[in-house]
Amino acid sequence: MKKSALAALLFCSIFTLSGQESQTNEDPYLAKHEVKLNALMLVVGAVEVGYEYLLNDESGVGISAFVAYDEEIKDNIQYYISPYYRYYFGKKYAGGFFLEGFAMLNNSERDLDIFFDDDEDNWVTDLALGIGLGGKWITKKGFVGEINYGIGRNLFKADESEFDFIGKFGISIGYRF
């Protein structure tokens, strides 16, 4: 009886260990998490980082954050935070061509033709809704390349801002895990 119990315990242990091994060697195409850095924004004077959670093979939700560090870019927009939903049309798991719907909380320059008071804050924070499109490519090692473009409209303070419409674009690199 003891030998049977010991054999059963050893048998279960082997399957448990082999199950753990297969989890660490997951197919990167099927992984659920992505982190990305917009390389194009680094060139123009800003930092944009993003995270995306893949819901299934056709869709994902994510968020990106943008902060300008170059004074010329800061003259137009200081930051934005943008949650999004993407629908993928590619053959690979959450890859290929995609359409995107997004919201964007942004801080942009106030229209100075309306406000001449120097005591007045020269920045306005607004919420925009928009749509975008792009493409995503994934390597076997889990590295991600992405090109995207989107346009949205500020909803609440567009009359106070220089920007009725906002843009979102990038050439990003990242990793899926």
Backbone as a printed PyTorch tensor [residue, N CA C, xyz], in Angstrom:
tensor([[[  0.8280,  -1.1880,   0.0000],
         [  0.0000,   0.0000,   0.0000],
         [  0.8710,   1.2510,   0.0000]],

        [[  1.9630,   1.2130,   0.8330],
         [  2.8440,   2.3730,   0.8860],
         [  3.5350,   2.5800,  -0.4580]],

        [[  3.9090,   1.4700,  -1.1110],
         [  4.5670,   1.5960,  -2.4090],
         [  3.6180,   2.1890,  -3.4470]],

        [[  2.3450,   1.8170,  -3.3910],
         [  1.3550,   2.3520,  -4.3300],
         [  1.1490,   3.8420,  -4.0980]],

        [[  1.0640,   4.2520,  -2.8300],
         [  0.8860,   5.6680,  -2.4980],
         [  2.1080,   6.4730,  -2.9160]],

        [[  3.2990,   5.9160,  -2.6670],
         [  4.5360,   6.5920,  -3.0520],
         [  4.6350,   6.7160,  -4.5740]],

        [[  4.2550,   5.6760,  -5.2870],
         [  4.2770,   5.7100,  -6.7540],
         [  3.2800,   6.7460,  -7.2800]],

        [[  2.0940,   6.8150,  -6.6820],
         [  1.0860,   7.7930,  -7.0930],
         [  1.5720,   9.2170,  -6.8230]],

        [[  2.2090,   9.4450,  -5.6690],
         [  2.7500,  10.7580,  -5.3250],
         [  3.8480,  11.1610,  -6.3070]],

        [[  4.7360,  10.2400,  -6.6180],
         [  5.8090,  10.5080,  -7.5750],
         [  5.2330,  10.8080,  -8.9650]],

        [[  4.2320,  10.0460,  -9.3650],
         [  3.5730,  10.2330, -10.6530],
         [  2.9390,  11.6210, -10.7430]],

        [[  2.2280,  12.0470,  -9.6890],
         [  1.5930,  13.3780,  -9.6530],
         [  2.6410,  14.4890,  -9.6610]],

        [[  3.7390,  14.2790,  -8.9500],
         [  4.8060,  15.2850,  -8.8990],
         [  5.4160,  15.5140, -10.2710]],

        [[  5.6070,  14.4530, -11.0160],
         [  6.1840,  14.5790, -12.3600],
         [  5.2570,  15.4010, -13.2540]],

        [[  3.9380,  15.1290, -13.1860],
         [  2.9970,  15.8890, -14.0040],
         [  2.9150,  17.3480, -13.5650]],

        [[  3.0150,  17.6030, -12.2740],
         [  2.9990,  18.9810, -11.7710],
         [  4.2120,  19.7380, -12.2690]],

        [[  5.3820,  19.1270, -12.1910],
         [  6.5990,  19.7880, -12.6600],
         [  6.5710,  20.0120, -14.1680]],

        [[  6.0810,  19.0430, -14.9160],
         [  6.0260,  19.2280, -16.3660],
         [  4.9920,  20.2870, -16.7350]],

        [[  3.9360,  20.4160, -15.9740],
         [  2.9460,  21.4700, -16.1990],
         [  3.5290,  22.8410, -15.9520]],

        [[  4.3760,  22.9860, -14.9330],
         [  5.0160,  24.2660, -14.6640],
         [  5.9990,  24.6180, -15.7680]],

        [[  6.6870,  23.6330, -16.2930],
         [  7.6580,  23.8880, -17.3580],
         [  6.9560,  24.4130, -18.6020]],

        [[  5.8150,  23.8690, -18.9510],
         [  5.1220,  24.3160, -20.1540],
         [  4.5820,  25.7320, -19.9860]],

        [[  4.2910,  26.1740, -18.7740],
         [  3.8100,  27.5310, -18.5570],
         [  4.9180,  28.5500, -18.7710]],

        [[  6.1510,  28.2230, -18.4390],
         [  7.2390,  29.1750, -18.6130],
         [  7.6760,  29.2700, -20.0680]],

        [[  7.3820,  28.2560, -20.8780],
         [  7.7390,  28.2790, -22.2920],
         [  6.5280,  28.6320, -23.1560]],

        [[  5.6980,  29.5560, -22.6810],
         [  4.5000,  29.9320, -23.4150],
         [  4.8400,  30.5180, -24.7690]],

        [[  3.9680,  30.3040, -25.7080],
         [  4.0780,  30.9090, -27.0250],
         [  3.8970,  32.4200, -26.8690]],

        [[  4.8660,  33.2410, -27.3020],
         [  4.7390,  34.6870, -27.1170],
         [  3.5410,  35.2700, -27.8570]],

        [[  3.0760,  34.5850, -28.9090],
         [  1.8970,  35.0660, -29.6120],
         [  0.6610,  35.0110, -28.7170]],

        [[  0.6430,  34.0800, -27.7720],
         [ -0.5260,  33.9000, -26.9150],
         [ -0.4170,  34.6230, -25.5810]],

        [[  0.6930,  35.2880, -25.3100],
         [  0.8560,  36.0230, -24.0520],
         [ -0.1610,  37.1570, -23.9970]],

        [[ -0.4960,  37.6030, -22.7930],
         [ -1.5860,  38.5660, -22.6040],
         [ -1.1410,  39.9970, -22.3350]],

        [[  0.1220,  40.2320, -22.0350],
         [  0.5750,  41.5630, -21.6180],
         [  1.6020,  42.1190, -22.5950]],

        [[  1.5210,  43.4310, -22.8290],
         [  2.5040,  44.1120, -23.6770],
         [  2.9070,  45.4240, -23.0310]],

        [[  4.1810,  45.7430, -23.0940],
         [  4.6810,  47.0710, -22.7320],
         [  5.3640,  47.6310, -23.9750]],

        [[  5.1900,  48.9500, -24.1920],
         [  5.7010,  49.5600, -25.4190],
         [  6.2890,  50.9330, -25.1330]],

        [[  7.2220,  51.3290, -25.9790],
         [  7.8330,  52.6540, -25.9530],
         [  7.7260,  53.2220, -27.3600]],

        [[  7.1770,  54.4330, -27.4620],
         [  7.0250,  55.0830, -28.7560],
         [  8.3570,  55.7200, -29.1460]],

        [[  9.0890,  55.0810, -30.0460],
         [ 10.4160,  55.5510, -30.4540],
         [ 10.3400,  56.8620, -31.2280]],

        [[  9.2740,  57.0700, -31.9760],
         [  9.1150,  58.3120, -32.7290],
         [  9.0270,  59.5150, -31.7950]],

        [[  8.3260,  59.3820, -30.6880],
         [  8.1970,  60.4900, -29.7430],
         [  9.5350,  60.8320, -29.0900]],

        [[ 10.3840,  59.8420, -28.8730],
         [ 11.7140,  60.1270, -28.3270],
         [ 12.5020,  61.0330, -29.2620]],

        [[ 12.3360,  60.8380, -30.5570],
         [ 13.0450,  61.6430, -31.5460],
         [ 12.5390,  63.0850, -31.5550]],

        [[ 11.2320,  63.2900, -31.3910],
         [ 10.6710,  64.6380, -31.4820],
         [ 10.6780,  65.4030, -30.1640]],

        [[ 11.0280,  64.7540, -29.0520],
         [ 11.1560,  65.4740, -27.7910],
         [ 10.1330,  65.1500, -26.7310]],

        [[  9.6590,  63.9240, -26.7080],
         [  8.6820,  63.5140, -25.7050],
         [  8.8840,  62.0330, -25.3910]],

        [[  8.2460,  61.5920, -24.3240],
         [  8.2720,  60.1810, -23.9460],
         [  6.8330,  59.6910, -23.9290]],

        [[  6.5770,  58.5750, -24.6120],
         [  5.2730,  57.9270, -24.5500],
         [  5.4910,  56.4490, -24.2790]],

        [[  4.8970,  55.9680, -23.2010],
         [  4.9620,  54.5570, -22.8470],
         [  3.5440,  54.0130, -22.8030]],

        [[  3.4180,  52.7140, -23.0180],
         [  2.0930,  52.1200, -23.0330],
         [  2.0840,  50.7080, -22.4960]],

        [[  0.8970,  50.2940, -22.0720],
         [  0.6480,  48.9290, -21.6110],
         [ -0.6370,  48.4650, -22.2740]],

        [[ -0.6540,  47.2280, -22.7490],
         [ -1.8620,  46.6670, -23.3400],
         [ -2.1090,  45.2760, -22.7790]],

        [[ -3.3660,  45.0210, -22.4170],
         [ -3.7990,  43.6980, -21.9740],
         [ -4.6370,  43.1070, -23.0980]],

        [[ -4.2400,  41.9480, -23.5760],
         [ -4.9200,  41.3060, -24.6890],
         [ -6.0680,  40.4550, -24.1610]],

        [[ -7.2770,  40.8020, -24.5580],
         [ -8.4690,  40.0940, -24.0900],
         [ -8.6320,  38.7400, -24.7720]],

        [[ -8.3710,  38.7000, -26.0650],
         [ -8.4460,  37.4630, -26.8440],
         [ -7.6570,  37.6700, -28.1360]],

        [[ -7.8400,  36.7990, -29.1120],
         [ -7.0510,  36.9150, -30.3420],
         [ -7.4630,  38.0910, -31.2170]],

        [[ -8.5980,  38.7230, -30.9190],
         [ -9.0980,  39.8210, -31.7450],
         [ -9.1190,  41.1730, -31.0610]],

        [[ -8.8910,  41.2470, -29.7530],
         [ -9.0610,  42.5410, -29.0900],
         [ -8.1580,  42.7040, -27.8770]],

        [[ -7.9530,  43.9630, -27.5280],
         [ -7.1410,  44.3090, -26.3730],
         [ -7.5300,  45.6830, -25.8440]],

        [[ -7.2370,  45.9120, -24.5770],
         [ -7.4330,  47.2190, -23.9540],
         [ -6.0860,  47.6730, -23.4170]],

        [[ -5.8770,  48.9690, -23.4270],
         [ -4.5920,  49.4620, -22.9630],
         [ -4.6490,  50.9120, -22.5500]],

        [[ -3.4950,  51.4170, -22.1570],
         [ -3.3640,  52.8120, -21.7650],
         [ -1.9720,  53.2840, -22.1660]],

        [[ -1.9010,  54.5210, -22.6050],
         [ -0.6020,  55.1140, -22.9190],
         [ -0.5090,  56.4700, -22.2380]],

        [[  0.7030,  56.8450, -21.8950],
         [  0.9600,  58.1290, -21.2360],
         [  2.0760,  58.8440, -21.9830]],

        [[  1.8710,  60.1300, -22.2110],
         [  2.7940,  60.9660, -22.9820],
         [  3.1990,  62.1570, -22.1300]],

        [[  4.4930,  62.4560, -22.0990],
         [  5.0100,  63.6420, -21.4060],
         [  6.0630,  64.2720, -22.3090]],

        [[  5.9150,  65.5680, -22.5710],
         [  6.8820,  66.2820, -23.4050],
         [  8.0430,  66.7650, -22.5510]],

        [[  9.2630,  66.6600, -23.0770],
         [ 10.4250,  67.2180, -22.3860],
         [ 11.1060,  68.3040, -23.2180]],

        [[ 10.8220,  68.3880, -24.4970],
         [ 11.3680,  69.4350, -25.3530],
         [ 10.4660,  70.6690, -25.2670]],

        [[ 11.0590,  71.8480, -25.1300],
         [ 10.2830,  73.0770, -24.9480],
         [  9.3720,  73.3710, -26.1390]],

        [[  9.7970,  73.0560, -27.3520],
         [  8.9480,  73.3050, -28.5200],
         [  7.6990,  72.4330, -28.4950]],

        [[  7.8330,  71.2100, -28.0640],
         [  6.6720,  70.3260, -27.9370],
         [  5.8050,  70.7810, -26.7720]],

        [[  6.4370,  71.1610, -25.6520],
         [  5.6910,  71.6290, -24.4810],
         [  4.8750,  72.8780, -24.7870]],

        [[  5.2980,  73.6690, -25.7800],
         [  4.5300,  74.8550, -26.1500],
         [  3.1440,  74.4890, -26.6630]],

        [[  2.9680,  73.2730, -27.1640],
         [  1.6820,  72.8420, -27.6990],
         [  0.9260,  71.9110, -26.7570]],

        [[  1.6010,  70.8970, -26.2530],
         [  0.9530,  69.9170, -25.3730],
         [  1.9550,  69.4670, -24.3190]],

        [[  1.5020,  69.4360, -23.0660],
         [  2.3990,  69.0330, -21.9840],
         [  2.3280,  67.5360, -21.7230]],

        [[  1.1080,  66.9950, -21.6870],
         [  0.9600,  65.5700, -21.4010],
         [ -0.3840,  65.0810, -21.9080]],

        [[ -0.5040,  63.7690, -22.0140],
         [ -1.8060,  63.1430, -22.1720],
         [ -1.7650,  61.7380, -21.6020]],

        [[ -2.9390,  61.2840, -21.2080],
         [ -3.1660,  59.9130, -20.7520],
         [ -4.3130,  59.3890, -21.6010]],

        [[ -4.1050,  58.2390, -22.2390],
         [ -5.0670,  57.7830, -23.2290],
         [ -5.3840,  56.2950, -23.0880]],

        [[ -6.5430,  55.9520, -22.5100],
         [ -6.9840,  54.5510, -22.5390],
         [ -7.5810,  54.2360, -23.9170]],

        [[ -7.4760,  52.9670, -24.3340],
         [ -7.9740,  52.6120, -25.6590],
         [ -8.4660,  51.1720, -25.6980]],

        [[ -9.2660,  50.8950, -26.7300],
         [ -9.7170,  49.5480, -27.0620],
         [ -9.3320,  49.2980, -28.5160]],

        [[ -8.7740,  48.1330, -28.7980],
         [ -8.3710,  47.7900, -30.1570],
         [ -9.0440,  46.5030, -30.6170]],

        [[ -9.4130,  46.4990, -31.8870],
         [ -9.9340,  45.3020, -32.5310],
         [ -8.9660,  44.9260, -33.6540]],

        [[ -8.4390,  43.7010, -33.5960],
         [ -7.4150,  43.2360, -34.5350],
         [ -8.0280,  42.3890, -35.6420]],

        [[ -7.5110,  42.5720, -36.8540],
         [ -7.9840,  41.8330, -38.0190],
         [ -6.9470,  40.8470, -38.5520]],

        [[ -5.7830,  40.7560, -37.9340],
         [ -4.7000,  39.9080, -38.4270],
         [ -4.9220,  38.4340, -38.1630]],

        [[ -4.0720,  37.6180, -38.7780],
         [ -4.1470,  36.1680, -38.6080],
         [ -3.4780,  35.7140, -37.3180]],

        [[ -2.4970,  36.4800, -36.8340],
         [ -1.8160,  36.1230, -35.5930],
         [ -2.6080,  36.6360, -34.3970]],

        [[ -2.3200,  36.0680, -33.2370],
         [ -3.0020,  36.4310, -31.9980],
         [ -2.7850,  37.9170, -31.7070]],

        [[ -3.8540,  38.7100, -31.7430],
         [ -3.8150,  40.1540, -31.4750],
         [ -2.6730,  40.8240, -32.2320]],

        [[ -2.6580,  40.6030, -33.5250],
         [ -1.6310,  41.1930, -34.3730],
         [ -2.1940,  41.5570, -35.7300]],

        [[ -1.3970,  42.2610, -36.5210],
         [ -1.8160,  42.6920, -37.8410],
         [ -2.5090,  44.0420, -37.7910]],

        [[ -3.3600,  44.2940, -38.7800],
         [ -4.1020,  45.5530, -38.8740],
         [ -5.0890,  45.6720, -37.7190]],

        [[ -5.2540,  46.8810, -37.1660],
         [ -6.2350,  47.0880, -36.1000],
         [ -6.9380,  48.4270, -36.2350]],

        [[ -8.1430,  48.4940, -35.6780],
         [ -8.8920,  49.7330, -35.4800],
         [ -8.9410,  49.9970, -33.9910]],

        [[ -8.9660,  51.2780, -33.6300],
         [ -8.8630,  51.6610, -32.2200],
         [ -9.8740,  52.7550, -31.9060]],

        [[-10.4870,  52.6440, -30.7460],
         [-11.2720,  53.7320, -30.1760],
         [-10.5650,  54.1690, -28.9110]],

        [[-10.4220,  55.4890, -28.7100],
         [ -9.6710,  55.9470, -27.5460],
         [-10.2900,  57.1900, -26.9240]],

        [[ -9.9450,  57.3950, -25.6750],
         [-10.2160,  58.6410, -24.9610],
         [ -8.8540,  59.2360, -24.6350]],

        [[ -8.8050,  60.5550, -24.4750],
         [ -7.5180,  61.1830, -24.1700],
         [ -7.7340,  62.3840, -23.2550]],

        [[ -7.1900,  62.2840, -22.0470],
         [ -7.1370,  63.4260, -21.1420],
         [ -5.8510,  64.1610, -21.4800]],

        [[ -5.9770,  65.3940, -22.0020],
         [ -4.7960,  66.1070, -22.4820],
         [ -4.7130,  67.5080, -21.9070]],

        [[ -3.4940,  68.0070, -21.8310],
         [ -3.2160,  69.3500, -21.3350],
         [ -2.5140,  70.0990, -22.4590]],

        [[ -3.2350,  71.0430, -23.0880],
         [ -2.6940,  71.7430, -24.2470],
         [ -2.7190,  73.2480, -24.0340]],

        [[ -2.0790,  73.9530, -24.9520],
         [ -1.9620,  75.4020, -24.8380],
         [ -3.3180,  76.0680, -25.0480]],

        [[ -3.5770,  77.0590, -24.2210],
         [ -4.8020,  77.8380, -24.3210],
         [ -4.7020,  78.7680, -25.5330]],

        [[ -5.8280,  79.0650, -26.1480],
         [ -5.8570,  80.0040, -27.2710],
         [ -5.5940,  81.4020, -26.7380]],

        [[ -4.4160,  81.9410, -26.9890],
         [ -4.0030,  83.2210, -26.4060],
         [ -4.6950,  84.4150, -27.0400]],

        [[ -5.3800,  84.2450, -28.1740],
         [ -6.1260,  85.3480, -28.7680],
         [ -7.3420,  85.7050, -27.9230]],

        [[ -7.8220,  84.7700, -27.1430],
         [ -9.0020,  85.0080, -26.3120],
         [ -8.6020,  85.5310, -24.9440]],

        [[ -7.5380,  85.0240, -24.3750],
         [ -7.1380,  85.3660, -23.0130],
         [ -5.8220,  86.1520, -23.0280]],

        [[ -5.9100,  87.4580, -22.7020],
         [ -4.7140,  88.2930, -22.6690],
         [ -4.1820,  88.4950, -21.2710]],

        [[ -4.8990,  88.0840, -20.2630],
         [ -4.5120,  88.2790, -18.8700],
         [ -3.2970,  87.4140, -18.5520]],

        [[ -2.1870,  88.0400, -18.1350],
         [ -0.9690,  87.2920, -17.8160],
         [ -1.1290,  86.4250, -16.5760]],

        [[ -2.0810,  86.7760, -15.7180],
         [ -2.3160,  85.9650, -14.5210],
         [ -3.0550,  84.6700, -14.8620]],

        [[ -3.6810,  84.6590, -16.0110],
         [ -4.4570,  83.5000, -16.4460],
         [ -3.5180,  82.3350, -16.7770]],

        [[ -3.9210,  81.1490, -16.3980],
         [ -3.1580,  79.9470, -16.7450],
         [ -3.1930,  79.7610, -18.2590]],

        [[ -2.0520,  79.4960, -18.8760],
         [ -1.9790,  79.3650, -20.3300],
         [ -2.2520,  77.9500, -20.8210]],

        [[ -2.7210,  77.0740, -19.9450],
         [ -2.9590,  75.6840, -20.3080],
         [ -4.3910,  75.3050, -20.0010]],

        [[ -4.9320,  74.4230, -20.8050],
         [ -6.2830,  73.9370, -20.5910],
         [ -6.2600,  72.4070, -20.6440]],

        [[ -6.9570,  71.7930, -19.7100],
         [ -7.0660,  70.3330, -19.6700],
         [ -8.4290,  69.9520, -20.2290]],

        [[ -8.4510,  68.9990, -21.1290],
         [ -9.6930,  68.6100, -21.7840],
         [ -9.7030,  67.0980, -22.0080]],

        [[-10.8720,  66.5980, -22.3410],
         [-11.0520,  65.1830, -22.6510],
         [-11.4530,  65.0680, -24.1130]],

        [[-10.7800,  64.2040, -24.8310],
         [-11.0810,  63.9780, -26.2450],
         [-11.4910,  62.5280, -26.4560]],

        [[-12.3180,  62.3090, -27.4580],
         [-12.6510,  60.9650, -27.9280],
         [-12.2090,  60.8680, -29.3760]],

        [[-11.6970,  59.6930, -29.7600],
         [-11.2080,  59.5730, -31.1190],
         [-11.1330,  58.1480, -31.6140]],

        [[-10.7300,  58.0250, -32.8640],
         [-10.5480,  56.7280, -33.5090],
         [ -9.1560,  56.6790, -34.1320]],

        [[ -8.6660,  55.4770, -34.3120],
         [ -7.3460,  55.3160, -34.8980],
         [ -7.2320,  53.9970, -35.6300]],

        [[ -6.1090,  53.8410, -36.2940],
         [ -5.8150,  52.5940, -36.9890],
         [ -4.3160,  52.3740, -36.9780]],

        [[ -3.9310,  51.1460, -37.2700],
         [ -2.5060,  50.8430, -37.2620],
         [ -2.2340,  49.3920, -37.5820]],

        [[ -0.9890,  49.0160, -37.3610],
         [ -0.5590,  47.6460, -37.5850],
         [  0.4140,  47.2100, -36.5120]],

        [[  0.3680,  45.9320, -36.1750],
         [  1.2440,  45.3790, -35.1390],
         [  1.8600,  44.0840, -35.6370]],

        [[  3.1700,  43.9420, -35.3600],
         [  3.9120,  42.7440, -35.7410],
         [  4.5920,  42.1790, -34.5100]],

        [[  4.5780,  40.8510, -34.3670],
         [  5.1340,  40.1700, -33.2000],
         [  6.1630,  39.1490, -33.6860]],

        [[  7.3340,  39.1200, -33.0280],
         [  8.3450,  38.1210, -33.3630],
         [  8.1310,  36.8720, -32.5120]],

        [[  8.8110,  35.7970, -32.8560],
         [  8.7210,  34.5560, -32.0870],
         [  9.2830,  34.7100, -30.6830]],

        [[ 10.1600,  35.6760, -30.4820],
         [ 10.7520,  35.9250, -29.1590],
         [  9.8790,  36.8400, -28.3000]],

        [[  8.7930,  37.3640, -28.8500],
         [  7.8850,  38.2040, -28.0850],
         [  8.0770,  39.6970, -28.2720]],

        [[  8.9850,  40.1080, -29.1460],
         [  9.1640,  41.5400, -29.3950],
         [  8.0560,  42.0440, -30.3110]],

        [[  7.6500,  43.2850, -30.0830],
         [  6.5140,  43.8690, -30.7880],
         [  6.9600,  45.1250, -31.5230]],

        [[  6.4960,  45.2840, -32.7440],
         [  6.6470,  46.5190, -33.5030],
         [  5.2610,  47.0110, -33.8690]],

        [[  5.0600,  48.3300, -33.8070],
         [  3.7180,  48.8590, -34.0210],
         [  3.7920,  50.2310, -34.6820]],

        [[  2.8940,  50.4710, -35.6150],
         [  2.7000,  51.7850, -36.2200],
         [  1.2300,  52.1220, -36.0400]],

        [[  0.9450,  53.3380, -35.5450],
         [ -0.4570,  53.7110, -35.3580],
         [ -0.6710,  55.2020, -35.5830]],

        [[ -1.9030,  55.5500, -35.9160],
         [ -2.3140,  56.9360, -36.0970],
         [ -3.7590,  57.0560, -35.6420]],

        [[ -4.0690,  58.1440, -34.9450],
         [ -5.4310,  58.3920, -34.5160],
         [ -5.7260,  59.8750, -34.4690]],

        [[ -6.9930,  60.2030, -34.5500],
         [ -7.4320,  61.5890, -34.4500],
         [ -8.6750,  61.6310, -33.5760]],

        [[ -8.7540,  62.6720, -32.7530],
         [ -9.8840,  62.8260, -31.8530],
         [-10.2690,  64.2850, -31.7200]],

        [[-11.3740,  64.5210, -31.0450],
         [-11.8760,  65.8850, -30.8570],
         [-12.0200,  66.1640, -29.3710]],

        [[-11.4840,  67.3190, -28.9550],
         [-11.6760,  67.7610, -27.5760],
         [-13.1500,  68.0810, -27.3640]],

        [[-13.6920,  67.6610, -26.2270],
         [-15.1320,  67.7400, -26.0180],
         [-15.6090,  68.9640, -25.2380]],

        [[-14.8740,  69.4010, -24.2330],
         [-15.4360,  70.3590, -23.2970],
         [-14.8930,  71.7730, -23.4130]],

        [[-13.6240,  71.9280, -23.6770],
         [-13.0190,  73.2640, -23.6870],
         [-12.3450,  73.5620, -25.0200]],

        [[-12.8970,  73.0350, -26.0880],
         [-12.2880,  73.2220, -27.4050],
         [-12.2580,  74.6920, -27.8040]],

        [[-13.2240,  75.4930, -27.3380],
         [-13.2430,  76.9150, -27.6720],
         [-12.1350,  77.6850, -26.9560]],

        [[-11.5910,  77.1430, -25.8680],
         [-10.5160,  77.7980, -25.1240],
         [ -9.1300,  77.3470, -25.5780]],

        [[ -9.0610,  76.2820, -26.3120],
         [ -7.7820,  75.6840, -26.6900],
         [ -7.4360,  76.0040, -28.1400]],

        [[ -6.1450,  75.9680, -28.4540],
         [ -5.7210,  76.0890, -29.8500],
         [ -6.0770,  74.8340, -30.6330]],

        [[ -6.3800,  73.7610, -29.9330],
         [ -6.5770,  72.4690, -30.5820],
         [ -8.0040,  71.9700, -30.3990]],

        [[ -8.8260,  72.1010, -31.4540],
         [-10.1340,  71.4540, -31.4500],
         [ -9.9470,  69.9540, -31.6290]],

        [[ -8.9830,  69.6000, -32.4790],
         [ -8.6820,  68.2080, -32.7780],
         [ -7.2990,  67.8670, -32.2380]],

        [[ -7.1420,  66.6420, -31.8250],
         [ -5.8550,  66.1690, -31.3180],
         [ -5.4310,  64.9540, -32.1490]],

        [[ -4.1350,  64.7600, -32.2190],
         [ -3.6030,  63.6230, -32.9510],
         [ -2.8330,  62.6940, -32.0400]],

        [[ -2.7490,  61.4680, -32.4650],
         [ -2.0260,  60.4400, -31.7200],
         [ -1.3490,  59.5630, -32.7670]],

        [[ -0.0270,  59.4780, -32.7320],
         [  0.6760,  58.6990, -33.7410],
         [  1.9570,  58.1480, -33.1450]],

        [[  2.4470,  57.0880, -33.7540],
         [  3.6770,  56.5420, -33.2200],
         [  4.2400,  55.3900, -34.0150]],

        [[  5.5160,  55.1930, -33.7790],
         [  6.2410,  54.0030, -34.2230],
         [  6.8300,  53.4290, -32.9420]],

        [[  6.2360,  52.3520, -32.4570],
         [  6.5690,  51.8320, -31.1280],
         [  7.2630,  50.4830, -31.2030]],

        [[  8.0740,  50.2410, -30.1890],
         [  8.6900,  48.9350, -29.9950],
         [  8.3420,  48.4730, -28.5870]],

        [[  8.2460,  47.1690, -28.4050],
         [  7.8690,  46.6790, -27.0950],
         [  8.1100,  45.1950, -26.9440]],

        [[  7.4950,  44.6520, -25.8970],
         [  7.6730,  43.2410, -25.5700],
         [  6.3540,  42.6670, -25.0770]],

        [[  6.0090,  41.4900, -25.5680],
         [  4.7980,  40.7710, -25.1430],
         [  5.2130,  39.6480, -24.2090]],

        [[  4.5630,  39.5860, -23.0420],
         [  4.8790,  38.5460, -22.0620],
         [  3.6240,  37.9980, -21.4120]]])
